[in-house]
Amino acid sequence: MGSIGATLADMRNNPRNVRFGDAVKLAEAHFGAPRRSGSHHVFRTPWPGDPRVNLQAAADGKAKAYQVRQLLAAIDRLEMTRARENEREGERRDSETTGKRAKIRPRG
């Protein structure tokens, strides 16, 4: 396996031809160590529900394509969540450095 970015790009190009070990390493890099239940590797996500991250090796040693697609969807969601958090943190820092308070709009 090459770098995480190269492996991720390869998975996006062809989710049907992904070695199980590569999928597990990529999931561990994003979600931490899995909980193992038999042949299933279940990864904890910071959100409830879908997309879940559950990997299981197929008979040929490859990851199942639908599970690779679920892993990619979960990584996309995680990256989008982190980007939003970073944006909010930047806005907070900007308002602190300029001395201006953020406007609070009444709900209605």
Protein Blocks (a to p, Z undefined) as FASTA:
>chain_A
ZZfklmmmmmmmmmmlccfklmmmmmmmmnopaddehjbccdddfbehjddddddddfko
pacfklmmmmmmmmmmmmmmmmmmmmmmmmmmmmmmnopacdddddZZ
